[in-house]
Amino acid sequence: MTPLDLSRRGWILNDECHDLDHCVFDCKSYACNDISGVLVRATHVAAEDLMHIAESERRYVAAEMTAFLIHWLTQLTCPVLNRPSAGCLGGPGWHPEHWAAMACRVGLDARPVLRQVGVAPAEPGPVPNGTLIVTVVAGRVFGGGSPTLHHKAIALARLARTDLVRFVFDVDSEQLLWAEPFPPPDHPEIEEAVLATLAGG
């Protein structure tokens, strides 16, 4: 689904009878009950995604589409990776500070997050040597590290109420370096786990 699909006719959302709900993909209308699973890959609808909307209205429409999708994804009865929170389409929408603080709550050490006033933290670059990558898919763990680290990674994912997340740790200290809430299913086992979860397995 793309933001353009949200602008097409055919959407029906009935909170009293979900059997009537319909959505639109690629210009075709589908019953929402026929959706077997949803993989969310965005935090929100951005104004720049709406080039078909008048420029003066894009920010408003983007905000309305985001609010609608949060409600719609919350109401779906099929598996959703990851279900939205109040301010994010996929998962908790946490900033690095949130992940660091929540990591400490489950017994993990986390790299301090440094900021300057008016300057956002740098985006994580390519994964350097000397790191452990741990991916959690619906309570299953893929990647290196100790069993204790795996248990804590699962605990952090549950605390975030997210079923699909990748954590990057320092290989020596097992310190959490950053979290990726939209990891690519770039390994056959991870892809299989994602598909199985979306299929209700």
ZIMO-V618615 format. One record per residue. PHI is phi in degrees with one decimal (none if undefined). OMEGA is omega in whole degrees, 0 to 359 (* if undefined). NEAR is the number of other C-alpha atoms within 10 Angstrom. Layout:
PHI;OMEGA;NEAR + PHI;OMEGA;NEAR
//
This chain:
none;177;11 + -122.4;177;12 + -56.5;178;17 + -62.8;178;16 + -61.7;180;17 + -70.2;181;17 + -93.3;184;16 + -91.8;176;15 + -71.6;176;12 + 122.1;180;16 + -74.6;175;17 + -136.6;177;16 + -130.7;183;17 + -124.6;184;10 + -66.7;180;11 + -88.2;181;8 + -147.4;183;8 + -69.4;176;16 + -64.4;181;13 + -89.5;185;13 + -65.5;176;19 + -134.4;177;18 + -131.2;185;22 + -125.6;174;21 + -131.7;176;15 + 49.8;175;10 + 71.2;179;14 + -118.3;180;12 + -93.8;180;16 + -131.6;173;16 + -69.8;181;15 + -61.7;179;21 + -66.4;180;15 + -85.6;179;10 + -75.4;182;15 + -87.9;180;15 + -177.7;182;19 + -131.6;174;19 + -109.6;183;17 + -84.3;183;19 + -128.0;182;15 + -149.2;178;14 + -87.3;184;19 + -168.2;170;19 + -88.2;182;21 + -97.2;179;17 + -58.2;181;18 + -71.1;175;12 + -82.8;189;13 + -116.4;181;19 + -67.7;178;11 + -83.6;178;11 + -102.3;177;16 + -53.7;188;10 + -55.5;183;12 + -67.9;184;9 + -106.9;190;11 + -63.9;183;18 + -63.6;179;17 + -64.6;181;13 + -64.3;178;18 + -60.7;179;20 + -63.8;180;15 + -67.2;178;13 + -64.4;178;18 + -62.3;179;20 + -61.9;179;17 + -62.9;182;15 + -65.4;176;18 + -59.2;179;21 + -65.8;183;16 + -63.2;180;16 + -65.0;178;21 + -68.7;184;15 + -82.9;182;13 + -61.1;181;18 + -92.4;179;13 + -80.1;176;17 + -60.5;178;18 + -130.5;175;23 + -114.0;350;24 + -104.3;180;24 + -65.4;184;23 + -73.2;169;24 + -107.6;184;19 + -61.6;184;13 + -120.9;185;15 + -149.9;180;19 + -68.5;184;25 + -130.6;178;25 + 84.9;188;26 + -75.8;182;21 + 68.5;184;18 + -75.7;170;15 + -82.3;179;11 + -53.5;179;19 + -61.8;179;16 + -63.4;181;13 + -60.4;180;22 + -63.3;181;22 + -67.5;181;15 + -70.1;176;20 + -59.7;179;23 + -63.2;181;14 + -68.5;179;14 + -103.2;175;16 + 91.9;177;14 + -93.1;170;20 + -90.8;182;18 + -130.2;177;22 + -64.7;178;15 + -59.1;178;13 + -99.0;181;15 + -106.6;178;10 + -132.8;168;11 + -115.3;182;7 + -57.9;177;5 + 80.7;181;6 + -123.7;180;7 + -76.6;177;9 + -65.5;180;12 + -66.2;176;8 + -68.2;178;7 + -58.9;178;10 + -88.9;177;6 + -58.1;181;6 + -66.3;181;10 + -78.6;173;8 + -66.3;178;8 + 86.2;178;9 + -126.4;173;19 + -111.6;177;21 + -109.3;181;17 + -124.6;179;21 + -111.4;178;29 + -107.6;177;26 + -127.1;177;23 + 49.4;176;20 + 86.0;176;17 + -101.7;185;15 + -115.5;177;20 + -128.6;179;17 + 128.8;184;14 + -86.8;178;15 + 103.7;184;17 + -81.7;174;9 + -56.5;178;10 + -62.8;177;10 + -62.1;179;18 + -62.1;180;20 + -61.7;180;15 + -70.5;177;17 + -63.5;176;26 + -62.4;180;23 + -62.3;179;20 + -68.6;177;23 + -62.1;179;28 + -67.4;178;15 + -61.9;178;14 + -80.8;183;20 + 54.5;179;15 + -128.8;184;24 + -95.6;181;22 + -136.9;182;31 + -158.8;177;25 + -116.5;177;22 + -113.6;177;20 + -115.6;183;18 + -117.2;169;25 + -69.6;187;19 + -66.4;183;15 + -85.0;185;10 + -93.3;187;10 + 56.2;175;17 + -79.5;178;20 + -69.1;179;24 + -93.6;175;20 + -165.8;178;20 + -119.5;177;22 + -116.2;183;14 + -76.6;179;25 + -127.4;183;18 + -71.6;175;14 + -73.5;175;14 + -76.4;191;16 + -97.2;176;8 + -134.6;184;10 + -53.5;180;9 + -67.8;178;11 + -67.7;178;20 + -59.8;179;14 + -63.4;180;12 + -65.9;178;21 + -62.6;181;22 + -63.5;179;16 + -65.8;179;14 + -66.1;180;21 + -66.1;179;19 + -85.7;179;15 + 86.8;182;12 + -88.9;*;9
//
